[in-house]
Amino acid sequence: MVLQGFIEKSKTGEKSESGSSPRKRSLYEELYGRLKENIGTGRIAPGTVLLEGPLAELLGSSRAPVRQALKLLADENRISRFEGRGFVVGPAGTPAKRVDLAQSLGDLANHERTLFAWQALYEEVERRIVNRSFFGRFRINEIELARHYGVGRAVARDVLLKLETLGITSKDEHFRWSIVPLDDKRITELYEVRERLEPFAIAQAMDAMSDSEIERMTGRLVQAAKAYPQVSVDLLYDLELDLHVRSMQACPNREMISILQRTHCVITLSKHVLWHRLRMPENDPFIAEHIEIFEMMRRRNRPDLMRAMSNHIASSRPKVIERAEEVRNSFQPEECSFIV
């Protein structure tokens, strides 16, 4: 089959991350990219100990994006576990060095603090709101959100505006924020939009995707398929972004991309809920289907590409509805001072 064929052809592993379509990256991806660059140049020397808490404090970030960035670096063997408390730069067995992170990362820290005021808390707020969205519509107190995280109201509003573009929050005529419920009806409607638009959008994007981009994304999938289920949730989410977000950015119809952006809330389910709180499926949840889609792109086979994308989205809908129901039946809503 397509998956087996790609595994047999893939001998060198995952390719470079360069060459992806331009897009706005999340905070954890920015942190990952900058840490990776500084490790590669030696500015962050081998043996440097990276602890989640101190690093988050230094960068002015919450722990969630730092944790995700460190996991990605660990998946690439750029850093390794250290005494069960953090990571050390380099492969397993690298002698640890106690260095002043503020001195090593001074410029990086200043840059991140300046550039990502709202992104520093975005990941955690997104997680809390997405988890609550399974249980109905709730009000969000913007002032309390700002107070809870010790930031200005403008920063809190920026976070909520970003969530609004993804269809996770909404604002009424009195400018009051609320969580948009992710019930079965809405999930179904979102998937109906995706089934109709994504096949057409990916067919348009195909012409702008280079062979190297397609091969790079396929290589990542092949490596994950060989390692499954020993793959991180963050990597699985990143692979979802390769197809459903990054590849789509090559589509010239920007109105279509804007509409599809509001369906991305269903992709965040896997990021924060489905694989964190529920058991990992016995078989890979989407990898083989993604590989088939990229194979159709590589062949520049438009009809089969659209058919494969349509089948993939259609097969995903009942799985997501089933897992969402399992979350509602198995867990209680997380209490939060700014969600009422």
ZAPALUM-136626 format. One record per residue (C-alpha): residue in one letter; x, y, z; residue number from 1. Coordinates in nm, 3 decimals. Each point is the difference from the previous one (the first is absolute). Example, Ala and Ser with C-alpha at 12.3 -4.5 7.8 and 13.67 -1.06 7.14 Angstrom:
REM ZAPALUM-136626
A, 1.230, -0.450, 0.780, 1;
S, 0.137, 0.344, -0.066, 2;
END
This chain:
REM ZAPALUM-136626
M, 0.000, 0.000, 0.000, 1;
V, 0.097, 0.369, -0.008, 2;
L, 0.123, 0.002, 0.361, 3;
Q, 0.220, -0.305, -0.042, 4;
G, 0.144, 0.137, -0.322, 5;
F, 0.104, 0.321, 0.165, 6;
I, 0.153, -0.179, 0.298, 7;
E, 0.209, -0.210, -0.234, 8;
K, 0.117, 0.307, -0.191, 9;
S, 0.078, 0.205, 0.312, 10;
K, 0.355, -0.083, 0.105, 11;
T, 0.128, 0.328, 0.131, 12;
G, -0.273, 0.100, 0.247, 13;
E, -0.160, 0.338, 0.044, 14;
K, 0.124, 0.279, -0.220, 15;
S, 0.073, 0.360, 0.087, 16;
E, -0.279, 0.223, 0.123, 17;
S, 0.098, 0.268, -0.253, 18;
G, -0.218, 0.069, -0.301, 19;
S, -0.341, -0.005, 0.168, 20;
S, -0.265, 0.242, -0.119, 21;
P, -0.002, 0.339, 0.176, 22;
R, -0.244, 0.021, 0.292, 23;
K, -0.033, 0.145, 0.346, 24;
R, 0.154, -0.243, 0.244, 25;
S, -0.117, -0.071, 0.355, 26;
L, 0.216, 0.090, 0.298, 27;
Y, 0.126, -0.353, 0.057, 28;
E, 0.109, -0.020, -0.364, 29;
E, 0.182, 0.334, 0.032, 30;
L, 0.173, -0.117, 0.318, 31;
Y, 0.087, -0.333, -0.160, 32;
G, 0.144, 0.170, -0.308, 33;
R, 0.208, 0.247, 0.197, 34;
L, 0.130, -0.258, 0.248, 35;
K, 0.083, -0.235, -0.288, 36;
E, 0.191, 0.278, -0.177, 37;
N, 0.195, 0.095, 0.311, 38;
I, 0.084, -0.363, 0.076, 39;
G, 0.114, -0.050, -0.360, 40;
T, 0.231, 0.301, 0.009, 41;
G, 0.143, -0.099, 0.337, 42;
R, -0.127, 0.309, 0.176, 43;
I, -0.183, -0.239, 0.231, 44;
A, 0.292, -0.231, 0.068, 45;
P, -0.016, -0.381, 0.033, 46;
G, -0.064, -0.092, 0.360, 47;
T, -0.216, 0.303, 0.073, 48;
V, -0.286, -0.100, 0.228, 49;
L, -0.345, 0.117, -0.113, 50;
L, -0.262, -0.009, 0.273, 51;
E, -0.360, 0.076, -0.093, 52;
G, -0.078, 0.239, 0.286, 53;
P, 0.311, 0.221, -0.010, 54;
L, -0.008, 0.011, -0.380, 55;
A, -0.366, 0.108, -0.002, 56;
E, 0.077, 0.271, 0.258, 57;
L, 0.299, 0.123, -0.199, 58;
L, -0.197, 0.021, -0.324, 59;
G, -0.305, 0.154, 0.164, 60;
S, -0.216, -0.293, -0.108, 61;
S, -0.235, -0.248, 0.161, 62;
R, 0.135, -0.353, 0.033, 63;
A, -0.222, -0.158, -0.267, 64;
P, 0.177, 0.137, -0.312, 65;
V, 0.342, -0.059, 0.157, 66;
R, -0.098, -0.361, 0.072, 67;
Q, -0.112, -0.051, -0.361, 68;
A, 0.317, 0.158, -0.142, 69;
L, 0.223, -0.219, 0.219, 70;
K, -0.192, -0.313, -0.104, 71;
L, 0.058, 0.077, -0.367, 72;
L, 0.373, 0.052, 0.062, 73;
A, 0.011, -0.327, 0.193, 74;
D, -0.177, -0.182, -0.284, 75;
E, 0.284, 0.116, -0.226, 76;
N, 0.264, -0.112, 0.254, 77;
R, 0.134, 0.354, 0.031, 78;
I, -0.060, -0.019, 0.374, 79;
S, -0.036, -0.296, 0.235, 80;
R, -0.156, -0.072, 0.339, 81;
F, 0.197, 0.116, 0.303, 82;
E, -0.054, -0.155, 0.344, 83;
G, -0.373, -0.020, -0.068, 84;
R, -0.036, 0.375, 0.062, 85;
G, 0.078, 0.157, -0.333, 86;
F, 0.224, -0.028, -0.302, 87;
V, 0.366, 0.035, -0.085, 88;
V, 0.117, 0.128, -0.338, 89;
G, 0.150, -0.289, -0.196, 90;
P, -0.057, -0.375, -0.021, 91;
A, -0.059, -0.223, 0.302, 92;
G, 0.309, -0.016, 0.218, 93;
T, 0.121, 0.353, -0.074, 94;
P, 0.157, 0.138, 0.321, 95;
A, -0.216, 0.275, 0.148, 96;
K, 0.136, 0.350, 0.044, 97;
R, -0.143, 0.256, 0.236, 98;
V, -0.011, 0.319, -0.205, 99;
D, -0.178, 0.331, 0.042, 100;
L, -0.296, -0.027, -0.236, 101;
A, -0.062, 0.372, 0.023, 102;
Q, 0.347, 0.059, -0.138, 103;
S, -0.024, -0.268, -0.271, 104;
L, -0.351, 0.095, -0.109, 105;
G, -0.005, 0.371, 0.079, 106;
D, -0.074, 0.126, -0.352, 107;
L, -0.245, -0.285, -0.065, 108;
A, -0.183, 0.072, 0.326, 109;
N, -0.027, 0.372, -0.072, 110;
H, -0.129, -0.070, -0.352, 111;
E, -0.266, -0.245, 0.119, 112;
R, -0.120, 0.225, 0.281, 113;
T, -0.040, 0.292, -0.239, 114;
L, -0.159, -0.185, -0.290, 115;
F, -0.240, -0.244, 0.165, 116;
A, -0.186, 0.180, 0.277, 117;
W, -0.330, -0.175, -0.080, 118;
Q, 0.153, -0.326, -0.125, 119;
A, 0.172, -0.055, 0.334, 120;
L, -0.334, -0.106, 0.150, 121;
Y, -0.188, -0.102, -0.315, 122;
E, 0.067, -0.375, 0.014, 123;
E, -0.122, -0.036, 0.357, 124;
V, -0.312, 0.211, -0.057, 125;
E, -0.079, -0.192, -0.319, 126;
R, 0.031, -0.329, 0.189, 127;
R, -0.235, 0.112, 0.276, 128;
I, -0.261, 0.136, -0.240, 129;
V, 0.010, -0.295, -0.242, 130;
N, -0.042, -0.244, 0.288, 131;
R, -0.302, 0.195, 0.125, 132;
S, -0.155, 0.029, -0.349, 133;
F, -0.108, -0.367, 0.013, 134;
F, -0.240, 0.081, 0.281, 135;
G, -0.200, 0.289, -0.148, 136;
R, 0.007, 0.377, -0.035, 137;
F, 0.169, 0.196, 0.280, 138;
R, 0.077, 0.367, 0.052, 139;
I, 0.362, 0.121, 0.004, 140;
N, 0.083, 0.293, 0.228, 141;
E, 0.266, 0.199, -0.184, 142;
I, 0.093, 0.207, 0.306, 143;
E, 0.036, -0.311, 0.217, 144;
L, 0.208, -0.170, -0.271, 145;
A, 0.243, 0.294, 0.007, 146;
R, 0.010, 0.000, 0.381, 147;
H, 0.047, -0.378, 0.020, 148;
Y, 0.316, 0.012, -0.214, 149;
G, 0.125, 0.338, 0.119, 150;
V, -0.015, 0.165, -0.341, 151;
G, -0.167, 0.306, -0.147, 152;
R, -0.353, -0.019, -0.134, 153;
A, 0.129, 0.062, -0.354, 154;
V, 0.213, -0.315, 0.020, 155;
A, -0.298, -0.202, 0.124, 156;
R, -0.211, 0.137, -0.285, 157;
D, 0.268, -0.097, -0.255, 158;
V, -0.017, -0.360, 0.126, 159;
L, -0.379, -0.009, -0.033, 160;
L, 0.014, 0.157, -0.347, 161;
K, 0.240, -0.271, -0.116, 162;
L, -0.234, -0.266, 0.138, 163;
E, -0.289, 0.170, -0.181, 164;
T, 0.176, -0.043, -0.337, 165;
L, 0.008, -0.376, 0.068, 166;
G, -0.370, -0.015, 0.087, 167;
I, 0.072, -0.077, 0.367, 168;
T, -0.137, 0.322, 0.152, 169;
S, -0.263, 0.252, -0.110, 170;
K, -0.111, 0.348, 0.097, 171;
D, -0.363, 0.119, 0.027, 172;
E, -0.146, 0.339, -0.085, 173;
H, 0.095, 0.127, 0.346, 174;
F, 0.364, -0.106, -0.054, 175;
R, -0.026, -0.278, 0.256, 176;
W, 0.216, -0.306, -0.069, 177;
S, -0.118, -0.359, 0.015, 178;
I, 0.121, -0.349, -0.086, 179;
V, -0.157, -0.149, -0.312, 180;
P, -0.121, -0.351, 0.094, 181;
L, 0.155, -0.294, -0.183, 182;
D, -0.301, -0.227, 0.014, 183;
D, -0.084, -0.274, -0.251, 184;
K, -0.207, 0.236, -0.215, 185;
R, 0.280, 0.253, -0.036, 186;
I, 0.267, -0.264, -0.063, 187;
T, -0.221, -0.142, -0.276, 188;
E, -0.052, 0.343, -0.156, 189;
L, 0.372, 0.078, 0.011, 190;
Y, 0.080, -0.327, -0.170, 191;
E, -0.260, 0.069, -0.268, 192;
V, 0.184, 0.323, -0.078, 193;
R, 0.335, -0.180, -0.005, 194;
E, -0.127, -0.279, -0.225, 195;
R, -0.115, 0.252, -0.259, 196;
L, 0.286, 0.249, 0.010, 197;
E, 0.321, -0.181, 0.098, 198;
P, 0.015, -0.235, -0.303, 199;
F, -0.034, 0.298, -0.233, 200;
A, 0.248, 0.210, 0.200, 201;
I, 0.266, -0.273, 0.010, 202;
A, -0.038, -0.055, -0.375, 203;
Q, 0.068, 0.370, -0.056, 204;
A, 0.290, -0.005, 0.247, 205;
M, 0.158, -0.297, -0.176, 206;
D, 0.125, 0.209, -0.291, 207;
A, 0.190, 0.230, 0.236, 208;
M, 0.153, -0.280, 0.210, 209;
S, 0.353, -0.097, -0.098, 210;
D, 0.113, -0.362, -0.017, 211;
S, 0.241, 0.067, 0.287, 212;
E, -0.281, 0.130, 0.224, 213;
I, -0.215, -0.304, -0.075, 214;
E, 0.291, -0.238, 0.060, 215;
R, 0.091, 0.172, 0.327, 216;
M, -0.352, -0.029, 0.137, 217;
T, -0.031, -0.358, -0.120, 218;
G, 0.329, -0.089, 0.165, 219;
R, -0.127, 0.127, 0.334, 220;
L, -0.310, -0.216, -0.034, 221;
V, 0.201, -0.308, -0.094, 222;
Q, 0.224, 0.035, 0.304, 223;
A, -0.305, 0.042, 0.225, 224;
A, -0.166, -0.306, -0.156, 225;
K, 0.305, -0.213, 0.073, 226;
A, 0.016, 0.123, 0.360, 227;
Y, -0.374, -0.013, 0.081, 228;
P, -0.126, -0.019, 0.273, 229;
Q, 0.326, 0.127, 0.148, 230;
V, -0.059, 0.351, -0.130, 231;
S, -0.079, 0.316, 0.192, 232;
V, -0.335, 0.174, -0.006, 233;
D, 0.178, 0.317, -0.108, 234;
L, 0.147, -0.173, -0.303, 235;
L, -0.339, -0.142, -0.100, 236;
Y, -0.152, 0.346, 0.023, 237;
D, 0.286, 0.145, -0.204, 238;
L, -0.061, -0.260, -0.270, 239;
E, -0.365, 0.105, -0.011, 240;
L, 0.115, 0.357, -0.058, 241;
D, 0.221, -0.108, -0.290, 242;
L, -0.300, -0.109, -0.205, 243;
H, -0.293, 0.201, 0.126, 244;
V, 0.171, 0.335, 0.063, 245;
R, 0.347, 0.033, -0.153, 246;
S, -0.077, -0.165, -0.332, 247;
M, -0.325, 0.193, -0.027, 248;
Q, 0.190, 0.330, 0.023, 249;
A, 0.115, -0.058, -0.359, 250;
C, -0.362, 0.025, -0.120, 251;
P, -0.038, 0.330, -0.190, 252;
N, -0.366, 0.043, 0.106, 253;
R, 0.051, 0.196, 0.323, 254;
E, -0.374, 0.028, 0.071, 255;
M, -0.022, -0.378, 0.006, 256;
I, 0.296, -0.022, 0.238, 257;
S, -0.162, 0.258, 0.225, 258;
I, -0.321, -0.205, 0.017, 259;
L, 0.191, -0.320, 0.070, 260;
Q, 0.190, 0.166, 0.282, 261;
R, -0.319, 0.002, 0.205, 262;
T, -0.014, -0.380, -0.025, 263;
H, 0.343, -0.037, 0.160, 264;
C, -0.159, -0.025, 0.343, 265;
V, -0.063, -0.371, -0.070, 266;
I, 0.374, -0.048, -0.059, 267;
T, 0.073, 0.146, 0.344, 268;
L, -0.198, -0.286, 0.155, 269;
S, 0.289, -0.239, -0.058, 270;
K, 0.247, 0.261, 0.124, 271;
H, -0.159, 0.051, 0.340, 272;
V, -0.253, -0.276, 0.060, 273;
L, -0.036, -0.310, -0.211, 274;
W, 0.349, -0.147, 0.034, 275;
H, 0.087, 0.164, 0.332, 276;
R, -0.307, -0.115, 0.191, 277;
L, -0.098, -0.309, -0.198, 278;
R, 0.189, -0.315, -0.090, 279;
M, 0.209, -0.004, -0.316, 280;
P, -0.177, -0.195, -0.278, 281;
E, 0.144, -0.345, -0.078, 282;
N, 0.054, 0.098, -0.363, 283;
D, 0.135, 0.336, -0.107, 284;
P, -0.287, 0.251, -0.005, 285;
F, 0.075, 0.162, -0.337, 286;
I, 0.361, -0.054, -0.110, 287;
A, -0.065, -0.251, -0.279, 288;
E, -0.277, 0.216, -0.144, 289;
H, 0.224, 0.308, 0.004, 290;
I, 0.275, -0.191, -0.180, 291;
E, -0.245, -0.105, -0.270, 292;
I, -0.106, 0.362, -0.048, 293;
F, 0.358, 0.121, -0.031, 294;
E, 0.069, -0.281, -0.248, 295;
M, -0.282, 0.131, -0.221, 296;
M, 0.153, 0.346, 0.030, 297;
R, 0.341, -0.134, -0.098, 298;
R, -0.152, -0.162, -0.308, 299;
R, -0.191, 0.323, -0.077, 300;
N, -0.313, -0.212, -0.025, 301;
R, -0.276, 0.252, 0.066, 302;
P, -0.310, -0.227, -0.013, 303;
D, 0.150, -0.265, 0.230, 304;
L, 0.139, 0.269, 0.231, 305;
M, -0.344, 0.154, 0.046, 306;
R, -0.155, -0.344, 0.048, 307;
A, 0.260, -0.102, 0.260, 308;
M, -0.044, 0.325, 0.193, 309;
S, -0.379, -0.031, -0.004, 310;
N, 0.015, -0.360, 0.122, 311;
H, 0.246, 0.094, 0.274, 312;
I, -0.220, 0.277, 0.139, 313;
A, -0.315, -0.212, -0.025, 314;
S, 0.165, -0.286, 0.192, 315;
S, 0.126, 0.240, 0.269, 316;
R, -0.338, 0.146, 0.093, 317;
P, -0.152, -0.301, 0.184, 318;
K, 0.327, -0.060, 0.184, 319;
V, 0.010, 0.357, 0.131, 320;
I, -0.368, -0.009, 0.102, 321;
E, 0.055, -0.329, 0.183, 322;
R, 0.306, 0.128, 0.186, 323;
A, -0.171, 0.327, 0.089, 324;
E, -0.285, -0.197, 0.152, 325;
E, 0.249, -0.210, 0.195, 326;
V, 0.151, 0.318, 0.146, 327;
R, -0.342, 0.124, 0.110, 328;
N, -0.082, -0.333, 0.164, 329;
S, 0.338, -0.054, 0.164, 330;
F, 0.109, 0.343, 0.126, 331;
Q, -0.130, 0.300, 0.187, 332;
P, 0.047, 0.357, -0.127, 333;
E, 0.316, 0.160, 0.135, 334;
E, -0.074, 0.287, 0.237, 335;
C, 0.146, 0.336, -0.105, 336;
S, -0.047, 0.345, 0.151, 337;
F, -0.052, 0.180, -0.333, 338;
I, -0.251, -0.253, -0.141, 339;
V, -0.348, 0.037, 0.150, 340;
END
